[in-house]
Amino acid sequence: MPRSDLVLIEKVIGVGEIAIADSRSSHPDENEIAELVSEAYVGGLLAGKAGVVHFHMGDEDDHLDLLMRVAKRTGLPRSTFVPTHLNRNPGVLEASIKWGKRYGMCDVTSGIRPDAHDHVSVKPSKAIVKLLDGGVEPHFVTMSSDSNGSSPIFDERGKLVAVGIGSIATLWEETVDLIREEHLPVSLAISFVTSNVARLLKLRHKGRLKAG
């Protein structure tokens, strides 16, 4: 069980990615998600670790509804739920604003962005600005690269047309764009990939430059 892994294995700090709202997922129900997040949360408490669960968000129209229902029903801290790929399409991003304004974590994926095959996703730097403009507090926003992960592209009929590979370089590129194109202060732009991540994952000796 996740609880024992968190307690007994030093490098295990959470669970993920669990796919939801995606045709490729196992479509877990509320009870399964509630049990999994509870296991991670309690394991984190016992081990002094983050105990978070990362959720891979797909393209299905219910977006974050499942997480909303579980969070409301259980009273588990919203920081335990970490949905990612929130810039996959405008609908998911819009739902993320509602989630984030209720103190839920919002993770944007730097490797998901418009290109020759992808005409649906939202550019990560612009997605972060949209979250902030929508009222999500900056410290609830993070950005990850999904580096070396597969990045499949489907057409409107659901047919696989291309598969890319996530690159860690996109994390740097989108942070630069937050500063140069979106005109965010440097300290704010880098927080999404440094201090915010370290705080979320309880990596106490990472994420900041400071005396000592």
Secondary structure, DSSP 8 states (H G I E B T S, - for coil): -HHHHHHH-TT--EEEEEEESSTTS----HHHHHHHHHHHHHHHHHHTS--EEEEEE-S-TTTTHHHHHHHHHH---GGGEEEE-TTSSHHHHHHHHHHHHTT--EEEETT----SS--SS--HHHHHHHHHHTT--GGGEEEE--TT-EEEEE-TTS-EEEEEE--THHHHHHHHHHHHTS---HHHHHHTTTHHHHHHTT-TTSS-----
